[in-house]
Structure formats: structure tokens, C-alpha cells
Amino acid sequence: MTVALNTALRKNEIRTLRWSQIDFEKRTVAVGRAKTQAGSGRVILLNQPAFDSLINWAGRLVESNADDFVFPACEAAGIEREHPDRERIDPSRPINSWRSACRAALKRAGLRVRFHDLRHTCITKLAESQASEQTLMAISGHVSRRMIEHYTHIRMEAKRAALDAIAKPVSDGSVAQNWAHSPTDEKPPAAN
């Protein structure tokens, strides 16, 4: 869940992630086959929570090879426990589903969300941080502005902060803070 919330990766992109796609030195994940052509092969930088989460997970699966799945098939292996049943872990296949683990974690946290909502949340947070559309599309693997709009749910607090930020006075006392003018213009346009 931490990886999803901090990378905007799709469920299947995470589920089928192999260790060879993660560069711990550069702190990146190279996305394999994705839902869209723009999504395949994109490189996601790992922020601190995502990086720490993957480091912690790698420490639990110390015998892993580069071609192994990060989240391996583990039918009743208790992979989340300190001492899982390693006989039941098959790193050559990706996990089928983490529905039970996800539901348990959400219940403990008191949340009612779908796993896919984590992707929406990440993209929304990126948009609220003033990331450009091109950056949002590069991270999310979207090919259109329409999809970015579908995924971003900008909160009222972020809208207020953005508008308040442009209302701050400029150091020279100028009224036309954002007025783009040509050298022939003498004064800013009148306020409506």
C-alpha cells in the first residue's frame, strides 16, 4: 500500500514488479508492461516512504534473485510474519491477489477505500504540489489531460492555498503581479 500511495503505480504494475526493475542505488523503479503504451517503460523515482518500504521488504526476502517477483505467490505462507513458511513462497510467480492483506490493513487503519484509490490519492497529491501536467502524465503513465483530470481530486484547502499564494504582495509593491506585457504596453489592463 505504501508503494502504491507514493508512486502512482497501478495494482498490476506493482503485482508484477521484479527485483531487476528496482535500482536501489538510483532509487528508481522501471515500470514493465503497463496498461497504456505511455505507461510501459516509464521510470518512477522512489520517495523516502516508498524506498524505505521496498528496502524493508527486500530484507524479508533475502534469497531473492533479480528475476524474482517482488511480491511473490505465497499461498498461506504467512509472508507478512517474521518467519514465513518459505516452502510456500514461489518467487517465480507473482502474487495473485493481496485482497485479504489489504482489507486487514484498511480495517486496522479504520479506512474504507479501494486499492486503486491509492493511485488517485498519489496523483491528486502530486497535482496539489503544483507538479506540471507533463510531470503528472510521466509519473502516472497517462496519455491525455482528460485522464489526469479524472484522477485528480484537488481539495478545497489546496485550491485556497493556491489562490492565496497569488494574492501575496510582490516586494516592489506592484499591483500587476502576473501581468504579462510587451515593451509597448504602458500600463496593466483594468481590473474587471
SULCORHU-V182612 format. One record per pair of residues at least 24 apart in sequence whose ideal C-beta (glycine too) atoms are under 7 Angstrom apart, sorted by the first residue. I is the first residue (numbers start at 1). GAP is how many residues later the second one is. D is the distance in Angstrom with one decimal. If there is no record, write none. Layout:
I,GAP,D
I,GAP,D
This chain:
1,101,6.7
1,104,6.1
1,117,6.2
2,47,5.5
2,48,6.3
2,51,4.1
3,47,5.4
3,50,5.8
3,51,6.7
4,111,6.7
4,114,3.9
4,115,6.2
5,113,4.6
5,116,6.1
5,117,5.6
6,41,5.2
6,43,5.0
6,44,3.9
6,116,6.4
7,37,5.0
7,43,5.4
7,115,6.8
8,111,5.4
8,114,4.2
8,115,5.3
8,131,5.3
8,132,4.9
9,35,6.7
10,24,6.9
10,25,6.0
10,109,6.4
11,104,5.6
11,105,6.6
14,57,6.9
15,56,6.0
15,79,5.2
15,80,6.0
16,53,6.9
16,78,4.9
17,52,6.9
17,53,4.5
17,54,6.9
18,49,6.0
18,50,6.6
18,51,5.8
18,52,6.5
19,45,5.5
19,47,5.2
19,49,5.6
19,51,5.9
20,46,4.0
20,47,6.1
22,32,6.3
27,24,5.3
31,110,6.9
34,107,5.3
36,105,5.6
36,107,5.8
38,103,5.4
38,104,6.8
38,105,4.4
39,102,2.6
42,96,6.3
42,99,5.5
44,95,6.3
64,27,6.0
68,24,6.9
69,24,6.7
69,25,4.4
71,24,4.5
120,31,5.5
120,33,6.5
123,28,4.3
123,29,5.8
124,28,5.0
124,29,4.9
124,30,6.6
127,25,4.2
127,27,6.1
128,26,5.9
128,27,6.8
128,30,4.0
